[in-house]
Amino acid sequence: MSDTSVSLLERLRANPDGDAWQRLVSLYTPLLRSWLYRHGLQASDTDDLVQEVLAVVVRELPAFEHNRHPGAFRSWLRTILVHRLREFWRRRQHRPDAAGGSDFLKQLDELEDPHSGVGRLWDVEHDRHVVRRLLELIRPEFRPATWDAFTGVMLDGKKPADVANALGVSVNAVLLAKSRVLARLRQVGLGIIF
């Protein structure tokens, strides 16, 4: 990741470049594919729909107004996904191999509703996926000892003292490492999940 303090989302809005777009594509393609597979789409249809969703994001991102509430981008992306799925279903409903029917539309209604179980599941899976991918992206920015201290406390749930003993550092060093990685995660994830 760039050393810039600008989040990926702001970078794409203010000064988009190929590297930033590639990061967004690599961040969201697996998540979108997994949700599309749940709707029983064939692989080729899934690939087409992922491209359609990302094309809308590319086209509409400059006009996207983030309301500064956590989850605004996640909700916007879910809405784009639902609209693309509805359009897919409309295009296919008169074909013999059309997927879905009323069950398909019911699933889309549930996905669109942020208060439904499916809508809340989207939120949880989105945030987990994005955090995991952002952590992969920022990991090279940190020394192994810093990363091990962070993962020991934050991902493995160990006590800072236990991590400090295992790494041969002070508890303060572990807490500082945790803080540095979390600060960078917040920075790159600003607008996407934070």
SULUR-V131865 format. One record per residue. RES is the residue in one small letter. PSI is psi in radians with two decimals (none if undefined). Layout:
res=(RES/RES)
psi=(PSI/PSI)
//
This chain:
res=(m/s/d/t/s/v/s/l/l/e/r/l/r/a/n/p/d/g/d/a/w/q/r/l/v/s/l/y/t/p/l/l/r/s/w/l/y/r/h/g/l/q/a/s/d/t/d/d/l/v/q/e/v/l/a/v/v/v/r/e/l/p/a/f/e/h/n/r/h/p/g/a/f/r/s/w/l/r/t/i/l/v/h/r/l/r/e/f/w/r/r/r/q/h/r/p/d/a/a/g/g/s/d/f/l/k/q/l/d/e/l/e/d/p/h/s/g/v/g/r/l/w/d/v/e/h/d/r/h/v/v/r/r/l/l/e/l/i/r/p/e/f/r/p/a/t/w/d/a/f/t/g/v/m/l/d/g/k/k/p/a/d/v/a/n/a/l/g/v/s/v/n/a/v/l/l/a/k/s/r/v/l/a/r/l/r/q/v/g/l/g/i/i/f)
psi=(2.68/2.68/-0.04/2.64/-0.04/2.37/2.84/-0.74/-0.80/-0.62/-0.72/-0.60/-0.74/-0.77/1.22/2.45/2.92/-0.67/-0.76/-0.74/-0.71/-0.66/-0.74/-0.77/-0.81/-0.47/-0.75/-0.36/-0.85/-0.69/-0.83/-0.75/-0.76/-0.65/-0.63/-0.64/-0.57/-0.39/0.21/0.42/2.62/2.79/-0.73/-0.68/-0.69/-0.82/-0.74/-0.76/-0.65/-0.77/-0.69/-0.80/-0.83/-0.57/-0.70/-0.73/-0.81/-0.80/-0.69/-0.22/-0.70/-0.48/-0.11/2.20/1.84/2.21/0.15/0.25/2.43/2.38/0.02/-0.79/-0.73/-0.77/-0.74/-0.77/-0.72/-0.72/-0.74/-0.78/-0.81/-0.78/-0.69/-0.68/-0.71/-0.77/-0.72/-0.82/-0.73/-0.73/-0.58/-0.19/-0.42/0.04/2.60/-0.52/0.38/2.38/2.53/-1.66/-2.61/-0.54/-0.70/-0.80/-0.64/-0.74/-0.70/-0.70/-0.73/-0.71/-0.66/-0.55/1.96/-0.25/-0.13/2.89/-0.70/-0.71/-0.74/-0.62/-0.73/-0.82/-0.83/-0.85/-0.66/-0.91/-0.74/-0.81/-0.84/-0.75/-0.79/-0.80/-0.69/-0.65/-0.70/-0.68/-0.64/-0.24/-0.75/-0.24/-0.19/2.59/2.66/-0.68/-0.68/-0.79/-0.75/-0.66/-0.80/-0.91/-0.60/-0.77/-0.89/-0.67/-0.58/-0.20/0.38/2.75/2.49/-0.67/-0.69/-0.70/-0.75/-0.78/-0.75/-0.60/-0.18/0.63/3.05/2.80/-0.66/-0.70/-0.67/-0.79/-0.64/-0.73/-0.80/-0.80/-0.74/-0.78/-0.75/-0.67/-0.74/-0.68/-0.79/-0.71/-0.86/-0.44/0.03/2.20/-0.48/-0.90/-0.38/none)
//
